[in-house]
Amino acid sequence: MTFETNTVQGNMKNPAIEIIGLNKSFGTKKALSEIHLTVGSGEFVALIGPSGSGKSTLLRHTSGLVAGDRRSGTISVFGQTVQKNGRVSSRIREIRANIGFIFQQFNLVNRLTLLQNVLVGMISRVPVWRSLSGIYTREEKQSAMRSLYRVGLHEAVSQRASTLSGGQQQRAAIARTMEQRAKIILADEPIASLDPESARTVMECLAQLNREDQVTVVVSLHQVQFALQYCPRLVALKDGRIIYDGPSKQLTPAMLREIYGVHGAEGLEDLDGTVPLPEMKKKNRQPMPTTDSAGVAVGLAQAGV
């Protein structure tokens, strides 16, 4: 079943992502089927749907980590071809510099400090010999510190990544992506393993990047309540097909039951493990910290810089 949609559009004159006729099969299983999706520059879009619906697979194809079936469609980012007819572009490393990918499992280097992990985000614009040697200028370290300040981690700058909580590690991963200066962030289940308060903080960070830096954000979520609260546009997948693409405010409980295959109002309580849809209320959002020169200086001093 596919619902009638009324897509929320960003800047479609300069679309961030265009996917035309994408198909992906794993053996006899169809993981993605005839995916057509356009994401405007500056949009904040959530991918929702049950496990195995194709959310993570779609994100990995968008970044060129996986190729679609042969003779299967086209994916482009800001007009640059990521893949076409099942072949990833030979320029994918250059194109991927504009795409930040945030994984569920954070992908930080545990033995490195928080500052060192964030500096890794500069790898596309720092000479290879310096990045391999861990040699960064003071200006580069100040930039990384400002990113940590924005996600509220400036006080933990000298801690090893292994000592941080899950929520802190995910915010560090966002700060690293900020230093990549990516124009698009693809976040694959970034809050799946976090408690509700940590999840809220991570979603606030993504919302702030989208709002203040005009970064295009596409995030896959199991937590429907967070998708409804933070993302103006929802794209729902089921069995590898897009069955809803439109404003989050138009997605009804009945549609959600169809998407997730649950029956009765009580089934909605288990969609994200927080609260039932009828009882959802928006919290007063607390803005993330803004940078200040004094805070950056103190953080750098703590890190011995």
SULMOTA-V131234 format. One record per residue. N is the residue number from 1. RES is the residue in one letter. SS is DSSP state (hx for helix, st for strand, lp for the rest). PSI is psi in whole degrees, -180 to 180 (999 if undefined). Layout:
# SULMOTA-V131234
N|RES|SS|PSI ; N|RES|SS|PSI
This chain:
# SULMOTA-V131234
1|M|lp|133 ; 2|T|lp|130 ; 3|F|lp|150 ; 4|E|lp|135 ; 5|T|lp|159 ; 6|N|lp|86 ; 7|T|lp|135 ; 8|V|lp|127 ; 9|Q|lp|141 ; 10|G|lp|-138 ; 11|N|st|90 ; 12|M|hx|-9 ; 13|K|hx|-26 ; 14|N|hx|71 ; 15|P|lp|140 ; 16|A|lp|-41 ; 17|I|st|134 ; 18|E|st|122 ; 19|I|st|125 ; 20|I|st|115 ; 21|G|st|40 ; 22|L|st|133 ; 23|N|st|145 ; 24|K|st|128 ; 25|S|st|142 ; 26|F|st|98 ; 27|G|lp|-124 ; 28|T|lp|-6 ; 29|K|st|130 ; 30|K|st|106 ; 31|A|st|-37 ; 32|L|st|137 ; 33|S|st|113 ; 34|E|st|59 ; 35|I|st|123 ; 36|H|st|118 ; 37|L|st|132 ; 38|T|st|130 ; 39|V|st|121 ; 40|G|lp|154 ; 41|S|st|127 ; 42|G|lp|5 ; 43|E|lp|159 ; 44|F|st|106 ; 45|V|st|137 ; 46|A|st|136 ; 47|L|st|124 ; 48|I|st|167 ; 49|G|lp|164 ; 50|P|lp|165 ; 51|S|lp|137 ; 52|G|lp|8 ; 53|S|lp|-16 ; 54|G|lp|8 ; 55|K|hx|-55 ; 56|S|hx|-39 ; 57|T|hx|-40 ; 58|L|hx|-43 ; 59|L|hx|-42 ; 60|R|hx|-35 ; 61|H|hx|-39 ; 62|T|hx|-34 ; 63|S|lp|-1 ; 64|G|lp|14 ; 65|L|lp|-23 ; 66|V|lp|143 ; 67|A|lp|144 ; 68|G|lp|-179 ; 69|D|lp|156 ; 70|R|lp|143 ; 71|R|lp|33 ; 72|S|lp|95 ; 73|G|lp|-175 ; 74|T|st|141 ; 75|I|st|129 ; 76|S|st|151 ; 77|V|st|118 ; 78|F|lp|42 ; 79|G|lp|-6 ; 80|Q|st|132 ; 81|T|st|118 ; 82|V|st|-46 ; 83|Q|st|155 ; 84|K|st|134 ; 85|N|lp|38 ; 86|G|lp|13 ; 87|R|st|126 ; 88|V|st|141 ; 89|S|lp|144 ; 90|S|lp|-14 ; 91|R|lp|21 ; 92|I|hx|-36 ; 93|R|hx|-40 ; 94|E|hx|-44 ; 95|I|hx|-40 ; 96|R|hx|-14 ; 97|A|lp|-25 ; 98|N|lp|2 ; 99|I|st|114 ; 100|G|st|130 ; 101|F|st|122 ; 102|I|st|121 ; 103|F|lp|160 ; 104|Q|lp|-36 ; 105|Q|lp|20 ; 106|F|lp|-47 ; 107|N|lp|40 ; 108|L|lp|160 ; 109|V|lp|109 ; 110|N|lp|-35 ; 111|R|lp|-13 ; 112|L|lp|155 ; 113|T|st|168 ; 114|L|hx|-44 ; 115|L|hx|-44 ; 116|Q|hx|-38 ; 117|N|hx|-40 ; 118|V|hx|-35 ; 119|L|hx|-27 ; 120|V|hx|-27 ; 121|G|hx|-17 ; 122|M|hx|4 ; 123|I|lp|-29 ; 124|S|lp|-16 ; 125|R|lp|5 ; 126|V|lp|137 ; 127|P|lp|142 ; 128|V|hx|-42 ; 129|W|hx|-33 ; 130|R|hx|-40 ; 131|S|hx|-38 ; 132|L|hx|-32 ; 133|S|hx|-7 ; 134|G|lp|29 ; 135|I|lp|116 ; 136|Y|lp|149 ; 137|T|lp|165 ; 138|R|hx|-38 ; 139|E|hx|-39 ; 140|E|hx|-39 ; 141|K|hx|-35 ; 142|Q|hx|-39 ; 143|S|hx|-45 ; 144|A|hx|-38 ; 145|M|hx|-37 ; 146|R|hx|-38 ; 147|S|hx|-41 ; 148|L|hx|-37 ; 149|Y|hx|-41 ; 150|R|hx|-30 ; 151|V|lp|10 ; 152|G|lp|28 ; 153|L|lp|17 ; 154|H|hx|-27 ; 155|E|hx|-13 ; 156|A|hx|18 ; 157|V|lp|-34 ; 158|S|lp|0 ; 159|Q|lp|148 ; 160|R|st|148 ; 161|A|hx|-33 ; 162|S|hx|-18 ; 163|T|hx|-4 ; 164|L|lp|155 ; 165|S|lp|169 ; 166|G|hx|-43 ; 167|G|hx|-40 ; 168|Q|hx|-41 ; 169|Q|hx|-38 ; 170|Q|hx|-36 ; 171|R|hx|-35 ; 172|A|hx|-39 ; 173|A|hx|-36 ; 174|I|hx|-42 ; 175|A|hx|-39 ; 176|R|hx|-41 ; 177|T|hx|-35 ; 178|M|hx|-39 ; 179|E|hx|-18 ; 180|Q|hx|-22 ; 181|R|lp|40 ; 182|A|lp|146 ; 183|K|lp|-17 ; 184|I|st|137 ; 185|I|st|125 ; 186|L|st|117 ; 187|A|st|117 ; 188|D|st|101 ; 189|E|lp|53 ; 190|P|lp|-16 ; 191|I|lp|14 ; 192|A|lp|-35 ; 193|S|lp|15 ; 194|L|lp|154 ; 195|D|lp|161 ; 196|P|hx|-39 ; 197|E|hx|-42 ; 198|S|hx|-38 ; 199|A|hx|-43 ; 200|R|hx|-43 ; 201|T|hx|-42 ; 202|V|hx|-43 ; 203|M|hx|-35 ; 204|E|hx|-40 ; 205|C|hx|-46 ; 206|L|hx|-41 ; 207|A|hx|-37 ; 208|Q|hx|-43 ; 209|L|hx|-44 ; 210|N|hx|-44 ; 211|R|hx|-46 ; 212|E|hx|-33 ; 213|D|hx|0 ; 214|Q|lp|32 ; 215|V|lp|134 ; 216|T|st|128 ; 217|V|st|127 ; 218|V|st|119 ; 219|V|st|131 ; 220|S|st|136 ; 221|L|lp|139 ; 222|H|lp|-25 ; 223|Q|lp|93 ; 224|V|hx|-38 ; 225|Q|hx|-40 ; 226|F|hx|-38 ; 227|A|hx|-44 ; 228|L|hx|-35 ; 229|Q|hx|-37 ; 230|Y|hx|-26 ; 231|C|lp|117 ; 232|P|lp|-27 ; 233|R|st|136 ; 234|L|st|140 ; 235|V|st|116 ; 236|A|st|132 ; 237|L|st|148 ; 238|K|st|127 ; 239|D|lp|39 ; 240|G|lp|6 ; 241|R|st|148 ; 242|I|st|120 ; 243|I|st|-10 ; 244|Y|st|136 ; 245|D|st|104 ; 246|G|st|-169 ; 247|P|st|139 ; 248|S|hx|-33 ; 249|K|hx|-14 ; 250|Q|hx|-1 ; 251|L|lp|113 ; 252|T|lp|161 ; 253|P|hx|-36 ; 254|A|hx|-40 ; 255|M|hx|-42 ; 256|L|hx|-39 ; 257|R|hx|-39 ; 258|E|hx|-43 ; 259|I|hx|-45 ; 260|Y|hx|-5 ; 261|G|lp|34 ; 262|V|lp|159 ; 263|H|lp|134 ; 264|G|lp|157 ; 265|A|hx|-33 ; 266|E|hx|-24 ; 267|G|hx|-25 ; 268|L|hx|-21 ; 269|E|hx|-24 ; 270|D|hx|5 ; 271|L|lp|-34 ; 272|D|lp|2 ; 273|G|lp|15 ; 274|T|lp|-87 ; 275|V|lp|156 ; 276|P|lp|151 ; 277|L|hx|-44 ; 278|P|hx|-20 ; 279|E|hx|3 ; 280|M|lp|131 ; 281|K|lp|140 ; 282|K|lp|131 ; 283|K|lp|158 ; 284|N|lp|114 ; 285|R|lp|128 ; 286|Q|lp|122 ; 287|P|lp|148 ; 288|M|lp|157 ; 289|P|lp|145 ; 290|T|lp|154 ; 291|T|lp|150 ; 292|D|lp|151 ; 293|S|hx|-35 ; 294|A|hx|-45 ; 295|G|hx|-40 ; 296|V|hx|-44 ; 297|A|hx|-43 ; 298|V|hx|-42 ; 299|G|hx|-43 ; 300|L|hx|-37 ; 301|A|hx|-39 ; 302|Q|hx|-32 ; 303|A|lp|2 ; 304|G|lp|27 ; 305|V|lp|999
